[in-house]
């Protein structure tokens, strides 16, 4: 029986993946979660026969999940099934143009040529460059710690540097995209990928142009049963590997002794362990669990990512013109991002994202002949805006836009409605200011100043999840679990060589 003990604080996706990796590595693992359910943002709810994924709605890079089942020596098909989706997204513009973004790069290229007049091959060339960037630079940035010397040995740094074009660092994503495409619409489509980590394409570095690689070169997928099935698969795998879970059990503080994390306080009692992993927002980890207000303040110097209004609508009819993922663009994209990040205001013509899982599982995700709409608008992080008032404004703006573009009366179709606001996101998921992806990537150095997966100030304390390296979103949260687990294994080895 193992005597190595690990405590994981928070059962979000990164916490679950870390627990699995540590259990496979011979640790006895205890997870404490303040909510009554696992998954963090990746949760769901049901209303009147409509099933809604509450949080993330896009599934890419299934290999991050497959890898956990291989490590655990468990057959993934017993826990989790998914399919590739032929259409990554459907884009609607106010000028009446519609672009179907096929998962197949050649078909997507042809569509952009036909609908937007881009030269043939423009999209394919762009995606080829995204592929090169992702497989060389992305491989180092996303799979290794940027804060460890050992990365220089393990990762192919030379290859990454060779693939790093000056444009990736010196130009904004928008500037890069404006050179790659001539139509306003194509530029807007590729600028949108900055929102995948809550950033502003007019400020974020062109390095982020590697993001479309995931959707169009590797593919977009749909997990059977909706996104919540990812949470269930990881949770069930963790339980199978002997991980213990305590729900409705918030950790009050992390116990340190001689600059080492040695345990946690839960319900007034001390629980000791060799390793502590926090899947709590790094700001709250320092402020509330360690009581280091100075370090917490330092983290606040980095700009937070955007937040969101999400409307969950049960629609009493089907819309054959829509796909699994749909975007209804605002006219003035640059002003929209300025409003979110500079003015911290709801923009008066927001871009609207609509996700409909009943497209792929009709009659299961929604009652027969009806649809479950997850409707999301990017808004600023919470700095005390009048959210109740803004929610009403936002709802009206969304309905007006959808009515205009789809030539319909949306409101009469809504028979079930729930809403998620930035303060609710903060309260339920512990994301500081309700920011969906921790810090933004709105500067050239954002990737380097994001908090590491460990701290030199406190040995035995590690960090995973969207608020630390390599960033927010499901694929990156799963990668943070891998990076932290590898650092823990290295550190543990070193300690025991020296003891």
Helices and strands as residue ranges (DSSP letters): E 5-9, H 13-24, E 28-32, E 44-47, E 50-53, H 63-72, G 76-78, E 82-85, E 87-92, E 98-102, H 105-116, H 122-133, I 134-138, H 139-143, H 150-154, H 157-163, H 166-170, H 173-180, H 184-191, G 192-197, G 206-210, H 212-213, I 214-218, E 220-223, H 228-240, E 244-246, E 251-257, E 260-266, E 269-272, E 275-278, H 282-284, I 285-290, H 293-299, E 307-315, E 325-328, H 333-341, E 352-355, G 357-359, E 371-379, H 387-406, G 411-413, E 414-420, H 422-429, G 432-434, H 446-449, E 461-463, H 474-498
